[in-house]
Amino acid sequence: MTDKNDTNGNGNQPPLPEAPASITTKVYDSNGFEVRLTVRDYSMSDLLKKWIKFSEYLMDNGYTPTNAPRQPAPPQAPPEPTPADIEAQANPERVAASQPQQAAAVPPAAGGQSFMAEKLVASMTDGKTYWKIKGGIYQRYGVTVWPEVLQAAQQAGLYLSDGELNPAQEYPLGGWIAHFVINEKGQPQKVTQLQSATAG
């Protein structure tokens, strides 16, 4: 923005002592580091004109204001399943055969699969809460469930809480069946419905 021999951008004027006009701001660079910048000049009107160009330069080069909404990081992938988890998900009939009491309690799900839900738990990723239902062969990692599915189950009679759900708390789901769909890899993708085991 200035000639490399012109250290203050004001021609032959001497270096600024305590500047008559200055702007101090904080920005994030493209790597997420917070940077404090101070821009000085001999007059506020000149400084404001230069600041407009300088702020455009910052934005064009990946800097963002500290008070600007920041794009949330994408949710991290869940932990890699163990060989036993992969086997259980790829061959649920074989695992269900070794657990006849659970297999008998779960009616078949149209267009998907089911398991007896036992509890609702939360995990936090980048400040965002994700809910999962654990039970049956999905005790370790659980299967993701979205808020709208929980709301529909509560309207159908599932009691979880009188207010907002607490991510630090586990909620029992005994007597409810989790219906879910699988992805192209044969792994559980999400719970699509919570159904009371006593529903006709």
C-alpha positions, 0 to 999 in steps of 0.5 A: 500500500506504501512505497517500501522506502516510505515507512509511514505513508506520508511522503517526507513527513517525520515518523509519527509520535503519538498519532493524532489519529489511529484505529486499533482493531483485532482480526483473525488470520486465515489460520485462526490466529488473533491479530491486533492491528493499529493504523495511524495517520496525521488526520482522521479524515485521511485515516478513514479513507486509508482504512477503507482500502486497508480493511478491503485488503484484509478481507481479500487476504483471508482476515476476518473481524473478531466479531464476525460470525465464524463458519462452524467447523464441520462435525467430526466423523464418529470413531471408527467401528471395531471389527466386532461392530462392523460384523454386527452391523453387516450381519445383524441376523447372526448377532440377533440369533445370539440374543434371542430375547432382544430379537423377539422383542423388536418387530420388523421395521418397514424399509429399515431395521430396528433395535430396542432402545435403552438410553439417549445420550449426547456428545459434543463436537465443536460446541454443537450437541449431537444425540444418539440412541444406544441399545441392542447391538449398538451399545458402544457408539449408538445411532444418531437421532435428530431433534425432530424424531425426538419431538415426534416421539415425545408427542407420541408419549415418550417422556424425557424432560420438562424442559430442555434436554441436558447434554450431561444427562442420560435419558432412559428409553426402556420400552421404546423401539428405535427404527433406523436406516443404513448407509451405502456401507451397511452402517447405521445412518440415523434413527428415523422413528422411536416407537413404543413397544406397546403400540399396536 
